[in-house]
């Protein structure tokens, strides 16, 4: 049995992109798109997407469900680590004080990092616990919708 690895990975990446877009997140594929999105006033949730199991099993479902809450960010965006490398690098340049981590969530206010939920806080944790941590950040930094 032969499996075309590139075909498999392209399908996996496409599915991961569709999943986060269906949840209402705007994909940022270029450094310019990142700069434009991060220049907007208000709160921005950035989901740093990836193809790993904890992205598909925990982070993307949390990204989808956590936003159904009284307080939520003004803007939902995503960059795809390992795929849109320049956009991801540009986004990470805003996350001062935090090492590169994917999957992860960054919450910005007026383009400045407020908090992050890093991979080590996602991988191996229950989705409900990650969602609670994200919503606690919403309570602290976001306005009621």
N, C-alpha and C positions, 0 to 999 in steps of 0.2 A: 504494500500500500504506500503510495507516494502522496505526500501532502506538500503543496506549494506553499512554503513558509511566507513568502511575500504576499501571496493572495490571502492567506489566513490572517496575517497581521493587518493588511489593508481593510479587510472585512471587520476585524475587531476594532480598529481605530474608527472606522465609519460608524459603527454601532455606538461606540462610546461618545462620539461627537453628537449623534442624533439624540441620544439619551439626555444629555445635558441641555441641548438646544430645546428639546421638547418640554423641559422643566422651566423654560423661560430665560435662560442665560444667553447672552450675546457672546459669540466667539470673537476673540481678538486674535487675529492671525499675523499682524504686523506690529513692529514697534510704534509706528505712527498711530495705529488704532488704539494701542495701549495708552499712549500719551493723551490722545483725544478723550478717551473714556475717563482716565484718572484726573483730567483737568476739570471735570464737571463738579459743581458744588454738591454737597450732600454726602451720603454714605454709599459706599460701593463694596459689595461682596465679590471677591475674586475666588473662584474655585479653580485651583491648579489641578487640572485633570491629568490622568495617566492611564496606562493600559494594565496596571497591576491588579491583582485580585482585590486588594482592599479599596481600590478606587471603584470598581464595579460592584463590590458587595457591601460597601459601607459608605464611601464618600459621595458617590453620585446619588444614591437613594436619600442620603441625608440632605444633600443640596436641593433635591426636589421637594422633600417634605418639610424641612425646617422653615421654609419661607411662608408657609401657611400659618401665620402667627400674627398677633396684634401689632407688634413692632417688627419692621423688616427694613432692609436696606432700600435706598432709593433706586439703586442700579445693581443689576446682577450680570456679571461678566465671567468669562472663563478663558484661560490660556491652556494649551495642551503641551505639557512637558514632553520632550523627546520628539515632538512632531513639529510644532511651530516654535523652533528654538530661539529665534531672535525676539519674538514677541514675549516668550516666557522669560528670557534674560532681561528684557526691558521691564517687565512687571516686577521681577525679583529685585531690580535696582531700587524700587520703592520700599521694599520690605526690610529696611535697615534694622540691624540687630537680630535678624532671623536668618539662619542658614537655609540654602535651597532645600526644599522638601516637597515631594509629590507622592500621593495627592496631599493637598492641604487647602486651607481656607485662609484668606487674608481679608480683614475688614479695614477699609480706609474711610477717612472722613476728610473731605476737601483735599483729597490727594495725599493725605498723610496716614501712614500705617498706625492703627490703633491697637490691633491685636491679631494674633494668628493662632490657628489650630493646625499644628504640624503633624506630619505623618505618624510620629511616635504616639500622638494622642488619638489617632484614628485606627491604625493597624492593631488588631487584637482586641479592640474595644467593641462593645455592643453599639449598634447604630443609635439606639435610644440615648445612650450616654453622650455620644458625639453630638447628636441633635440638641440635647439639653445644653451642652457647653456652647454651641453656636447660638442658640436662642438667648442664653445669658448675655452673650456679647451684643445681641440685638437690643436687649433690655437696657444695656448700659449706653450704647452709642446711637441707636436709631430712634426715629420718631414713630408714634403710633400712626398706622395707616387708616 
